[in-house]
Amino acid sequence: MKVYTNIQEFKSTKNVVVTIGTFDGVHLGHKVIINQLKKAAEELEGESVLLTFFPHPRMIVFPDDNELKLLNTIEERKELLEKAGIDHLIIHPFSKTFSRLTALEFVRDILVNRLNVKKMVIGYDHHFGRNREGSFEDLVEFGEVYGFSVEEIPAQDIQQINVSSTKIRTSLLAGEIHAATKFLGYPYFVSGTVVKGDKIGREIGFPTANIKPDETYKLIPKNGVYAVKVIVNEKEYEGMLNIGIRPTLKGINETIEVNIFDFDEEIYGQKIQVKFYERIRDEQPFENLNELKNQLNIDKTKTIQIFS
């Protein structure tokens, strides 16, 4: 897969088949569109192009809205789209100027003149251009003028999967990991850098790696204790992870810390990734560290059972 950081970098190939969208999560519904994109490109003996945007349009249109949390960082989205097997990924910078392009300007200047599109593949209810004024019917009309065809994925093809990025976000914020995994088609994951903590876990036999997520806009699941798998230096380990304020230690700031099983290495400053498999329990306060230690032993036993 070739990656471009703006539309201008893309050099037209023969028979370009394009789809457009944010594709946050690259979930099973997105896979329906991507698979059809690849199939259409193969039938035309052409190449598949996915046009997406960063920052997310809502970050630009509503700059004061700090509530937006995304399932993927842009780097994670790249990784997932590469696995999906497309030929070209264009990540165009979204700006207020770009958001003001009319539907006609977007089709004429971007799709036709820049990308030399031969076919469009879009999901149902797709809108584009200023104020989302452009529709499927508009694309069909423009296609007749500029010489490209348009294929809309029928609603039932996506609805039968019953998935959306919003549903996945809602599931994760409720701690419903199994539902999120089912919708995504893979375990939800968070990547970040290991930072120094207060080392209390080490004192009670459960050393933890404190994780600072790569981006502040990355969605973090509901507070609690989770069974996870951890990727460190390209190796995978089982572990249990806590998201929360650590009430037993009178904490006030939210932290993400993972106890990696059968692992004893210094990894401060390193990048690691945690994949969520099951939520074990709520975060809860304990009278003392000994009570906390007893509960952590129970949590570890439960985690081992989950993975066995």
N, C-alpha and C positions, 0 to 999 in steps of 0.2 A: 504494500500500500504506500502510495506517495502522499505526503502531507504538505499542504500549502498554508501559509499564514495569512494570505489574502487572495481575493479573486484574481488580481492582476498577475500573480505568479503562475497561474494555471495556463499551460499551453495546450490548445485544443488538440484532442485526438480524434480519430475517426468515429463517427456514430456515438456521440456522447449521450448517455442516458443518466438523467439527473433526478435526485430526490432532495428535498429541503426540509429542515426541521432542527429543533434543539436536541432531540434524541437523548434527553436526560435519563440515565439508567440503562439505556440500550436494552430494554426489557423485551419480553416475548411479543408484545404488540409491535414494537419497532422491528423485530426480526422478520415479521410477516412482510413488512414494507421492504426491508433490505433484501430478503430472499427474492422478492418479485423484481426488485431493481437489478439484481445480478442475473436473473433469468432473462429479463428483457434485453440486457446488454449482450448476453450470449446469443440470443436469437437474432440480434442485429449485427453480430460479429463486431460489437463495439466495446466500450469501456464504461464501468459504473462510476458515477461521481456523486458523493454525498456532500451537500453544502450545508454547513452549520455555522453558528455564530458564537462569538465570545467577545465581551461579556454577554451573559444572558440578557435578552432584550428588556426584561423587567428591571434589571439593574440600571439601565440607561433611561428608560421611560419613567421609572419611579425611583430616582436615586436616593430618596430619603426612606425608602422601605427596606428596613434591615431584617425583615422577617423571612425573606426568601432563602430557603435552604435547598441545595441541590443534592441529588443522589450521587453525582459524579463530579470530581474536579475535571478540568479540561484534559489533564494528562491521563486520567482514568478513562475518560470517554474515548480518547485516541486509542488506548490499549484495547478497549472492548470492541471498537469499530474495526481495528486491524484483525482481531480474531474473527469478526463477522465476515471478512473476506472481500471487502470492496477494493476497487482499484485506486481510487483517488478520494482523498478527504481534504476539503477546503474549509478552513476555520477562519471565517472573515470577521474582522473587528466590527462589532455592532456599535453604531454611533447615532446621535440624534439626526445628523444629516442623512445617514442611510435610512433611518426610520421614516423619513419624509418622502422617500421615493414613492411615486404613485404605482399602482399595479402595472400600468403600461410601461413606465420607465424601468421598473424592475425586470419585466419580461424582455423589453427591447434592449436595454443597456447591459443587463447582467446575464440573463439566460441566453439570449441570442448572440449579441455582439461579443461578449466575453467568453461564454462557455460553449457557444456553437451547439446548443442543445438539439438533439434529434428526437428525443422522447423524454417525457416527464412521467415519473411514477410518484403518486402522492397518496396519502391516507385520506379517508373520507373526512369531510368537513374541514378541509385544508383552506386557510385564508392567508393572504399575503398582501404586501404593499401598505401604503399609509393607511392607518386606522383599520388594518385588516380588510380593506375594501375589495380585494380580489378574491374570486371564488373559482371553483372547478369549471363552471360554465364560462367564465372569463378566459381561463387558460385555454379551453377548447377553441374559443373564438380567436384568440391571439395565435394559437397554433396554426389555424387555417391561413392566417395572414403571413406568418413568419416561417412556415414549413416545418413544424414539429408536431408530434402526436402526444396525447395525454392519456394516461391510464390511472384511474382512481381505484384504490383498493376498496372493495365493497365493505360497508359497515359491518355486515355479519362476519366477515373474515377476521376482523379484529375483535368485534364484540364477543365472539364465541370464546375467545381467550379470557375475556372479562378482566382486562388489565389496563391500567393507566399509571403515569408517573405520580399523579396525585394519590391514587389508591396505595401505592407503595410507600410514599412519604407518610401517609396516615397510619399504615400498618407499623412502620418503624417507630413512629412517635408514640404508638400504643404498646410497643414492645412485642408486637406480634411477628416474630422472626420467621416462623414457618410460612405465614401468608406472604411476606415479602419475598422469601426465597422462591416460592411457587410462581409469583408474578414476574420476578426478574429472570428466572431460569438459571440462577447461580446465587451463591451466598453473598449477602451484602457485605461490603468490606470498607474499612477505613485505613488510610495510609498516613503515616506521620513520622516525626523524628522523636527519638528517645531523649527525654530531658531529665535532669536531676530532680529527685523528690526528697522527702525527709527520711527515707530508709527505715521507716517504722516496720514495714512488711518484713524486712530482713531480720529484725529483732525477734519476730514471732515465727520464723521459719517459712515465710511466704514472700520472698523478695519479688518486687514488681518493677516492670519497666513503665515509666510514665510517658504517655504519648501526647505530643503536640500535633494535632492534625495539620496537614499540608495547607489547607485553606479554611478561612473562617466561615465560608458559605457552605461547607460540607455538612450535610445533615448527620447528626449524631443520634443514635437510637435512645429510647426512653431510659432514664436512670435505672440502674439495677445491676445484677450479676449475670454474666453470660458465659456459656460454653463457646469457646472460640478456637480457631486454628490460627497460628501465627507464622508468618513468613519472615525469616531472618537469614540474611546471606543466602537467599535462594533455597533454604531448607525449611520444611514445614514442621511445626511442633504443635501439640495440643496445649491448651491452657484455659484459664478462666480470667474473665475481665470484669472490672467494676467501673461503672460510670456513675459519678455522683459527687457529693460534697464530703464524704467520709465523716458521718455524724459522730461516730465513736471518738474520733480525734478532734471533735469540735471544729471541723473544717467549714469554710464558707465559700470557697471557690470550687467550681466543678472541675473534676479531674477524670482522666481516662487512664487506668493502670491495669496492666496485665501480668499475671503470674504465669510464666512459661514453664511447663512441666519438663523435667529432665534436661534442664538448661542452666549452665553456670558460666556465663561469659559477660565481660564488660561491653556494653553496646551503646554507651552514651554517645549522642550525636549521630547515630546510625538511623537509616530509614528502615521501618518495619511495616508490615501490613497485617491487620487482623480481620479474619472472616468470621461472621456471626452465624452460629448454628442453632442455639437455643437459649431462651431467657430462663434462668434458674429461679430467681427470686427478686423481690424488691430490695433496694438498699435499706438497711435498718440500723438503728443505734444499739450498742451493747454497753453493759455496765462497765466492762473493763476489757483490756487486751486479751485476757485469757478466754473470756467468753467469745470474743471475736475469732480467736484462733480455733476454738472448738467448731464454730460455724464454718470457718474456712475449710476445715478438714471434711465436714459434711458436704460442702459445695464441691470439693475436689473429687470425692467419691462419686458424687452424682455426675460430674463432668466426665469422669472416666467411663462410667456406665453408658452415658450418652454416645460416646465415641466407640464403645465396644459393641 
